[in-house]
Amino acid sequence: MWLDVSCLFRTRSDAKRACSAGRVAVNGQPAKPHRFLKLGDEITIARPYGRTQIVVVRGLADRSVARAEARTLYDDRTPAPTPEELEVRRMDRLLRTMQAAAGAPDKRERRALRKLRGR
């Protein structure tokens, strides 16, 4: 699977799960886990926090390669994150560390977390 070989996902099963969930599209069409790719194909991956990663296939490999070499297999055309997105990520990291240190949140804390995340 090219998504795993190109180091866009940590494991092959993560890439398969993302394809099955519909978070990966090739040239605007939902991708199945074992789809054949061609040079020039545009892959769109839905990432956490509403981010969308856009990559264009520049090389093909059927076996795992070093991470530095894997970066030559694609051109990343993802726009840089906005300051608001960076702040949301930072706040989420802070909340997770606070939750891990304090244990499970109570009802008031859960409501505050939901409000902060916009749900």
C-alpha positions in Angstrom: 0.0 0.0 0.0 1.5 3.3 -1.2 0.2 5.3 1.8 2.1 3.2 4.2 5.3 3.0 2.1 5.3 6.8 1.6 5.1 7.3 5.4 1.8 9.3 5.2 0.4 6.8 7.8 2.3 5.0 10.6 1.1 1.5 9.7 -0.6 -0.2 6.9 -3.6 -0.9 9.1 -4.0 2.8 9.8 -4.0 3.5 6.1 -6.5 0.8 5.4 -8.8 2.1 8.2 -8.6 5.6 6.8 -9.5 4.4 3.3 -12.4 2.3 4.6 -13.7 5.3 6.6 -13.7 7.4 3.5 -11.0 9.9 4.7 -8.8 9.2 1.6 -9.7 10.3 -1.9 -7.7 10.0 -5.1 -8.4 12.5 -7.8 -11.6 13.4 -6.0 -12.9 9.8 -5.8 -13.1 7.8 -2.6 -10.1 5.4 -2.5 -10.2 1.7 -1.6 -7.3 0.3 0.4 -5.7 -1.5 -2.6 -6.2 1.1 -5.3 -3.5 1.3 -8.0 -1.9 4.8 -8.3 -0.2 6.5 -11.2 2.3 9.3 -11.3 0.5 12.7 -11.0 -2.5 11.4 -9.0 -3.7 13.8 -6.3 -4.4 12.3 -3.0 -6.6 14.1 -0.4 -6.4 12.9 3.2 -8.8 14.2 5.9 -6.7 14.7 9.1 -7.8 15.6 12.7 -9.0 19.2 13.5 -10.6 19.6 10.1 -7.2 19.7 8.3 -6.9 18.3 4.8 -3.6 17.1 3.5 -3.1 17.2 -0.3 -0.2 15.3 -1.9 0.7 14.6 -5.5 2.3 11.2 -6.4 5.8 11.7 -7.8 7.2 8.2 -7.4 6.1 4.7 -6.8 7.5 2.1 -4.5 6.2 -1.4 -3.6 8.5 -1.9 -0.5 9.2 0.1 2.5 11.9 2.7 2.1 13.7 5.1 4.5 11.6 8.0 5.7 13.9 10.5 4.0 13.6 8.7 0.7 9.8 8.3 1.2 9.4 12.1 1.1 10.7 12.1 -2.4 7.7 9.9 -3.5 5.2 12.8 -3.2 4.8 16.6 -3.3 3.0 18.0 -0.3 0.6 20.8 -1.4 -1.1 21.2 2.0 -1.5 24.8 2.9 0.2 26.0 6.1 -2.0 25.9 9.3 -3.6 29.2 10.3 -2.8 30.7 13.7 -6.2 29.7 15.0 -5.7 26.0 14.0 -2.3 26.1 15.8 -4.0 27.5 18.9 -6.7 24.8 18.9 -4.0 22.1 18.7 -2.1 23.7 21.6 -5.2 23.9 23.7 -6.2 20.3 23.0 -2.7 19.1 24.0 -2.9 21.1 27.2 -6.3 19.7 28.0 -5.1 16.1 27.4 -2.1 16.6 29.7 -4.4 18.1 32.4 -6.9 15.3 32.1 -4.1 12.6 32.3 -2.8 14.3 35.5 -6.2 14.9 37.1 -8.0 11.6 36.1 -11.4 11.5 34.6 -13.2 14.8 34.3 -16.4 15.4 36.2 -19.7 16.6 34.6 -18.9 20.3 34.7 -15.4 19.7 33.2 -16.9 17.5 30.4 -19.3 20.3 29.5 -16.5 22.9 29.4 -14.5 20.6 27.2 -17.4 20.1 24.8 -18.0 23.8 24.6 -14.3 24.5 24.0 -14.2 21.9 21.2 -17.3 23.4 19.6 -19.6 20.3 19.9 
